[in-house]
Amino acid sequence: MSGGLEIIVPDWPAPKGVRAAFTTRAGGVSVAPYDSLNVGAGVGDSDEAVAENRRRVSQRLQLPSEPVWLEQVHGTEVVVVGAIADRLASPRADASVSHSAGYVCAIRVADCIPVLFAARDGSVVGAAHAGWRGLAGGVLEATVGQLGVPPSQLMAWMGPAIGPDHFEVGEDVLKAFLAKDGGAGAAFVSNPRGHWQCDLYLLARRALAALGVHETYGGGWCTYADARRFFSYRRDGQCGRMAALIWR
């Protein structure tokens, strides 16, 4: 793919001073199967290409600092960004929050939901990597807990992820969510293959509502179905990663 960077700007009433963005796959230098704006290290792409892609994103968005890139493991660990060490390393976590201006929380995805958070008064922001394992394990609950403000004072935006038409899962996934939320069955539809079509967006909304976060935005994309704009691990296997970023 060629051409300029295509950035999705969240459509939400973010408070003054809070900025957020989601990168697509267009506008970078990586070659197939990472073409072209892959910002994910450790997926097989060259380090030089990833570095240049990240530089382009930083320049285009006028980021105040290098994003805090996490070593994501589909868990529930949350890091509080703000120390210099956070910017020099890649913390092993699946969410980050920042109470300070000038730091960029970042989540890399290629089917999982990136969930961005902001307090209504702009005092704190955060980002969570919410695939099915993270959602079932409680990554959103852990992130809201670290944000440190009443859930009713938070807003959340869900970025592009795999849609229910293409996210087929087994009985184990259904059981994992029913064990946590008796009403989670609403997010699963059986298919002729004896499996289930899973609506990650609905599961995330249910988790947020249960926490008391009712101001939610985004959702509705499908990374699997839109190969022009999005990477999809479920569709392609070997592929690049997009990023959701938020900062004060």
Summary of the structure (lengths in Angstrom):
residues: 248
radius of gyration: 17.1
end to end distance: 31.4
largest distance: 52.2
contacts: 889
relative contact order: 0.20
helix: 27%
strand: 24%
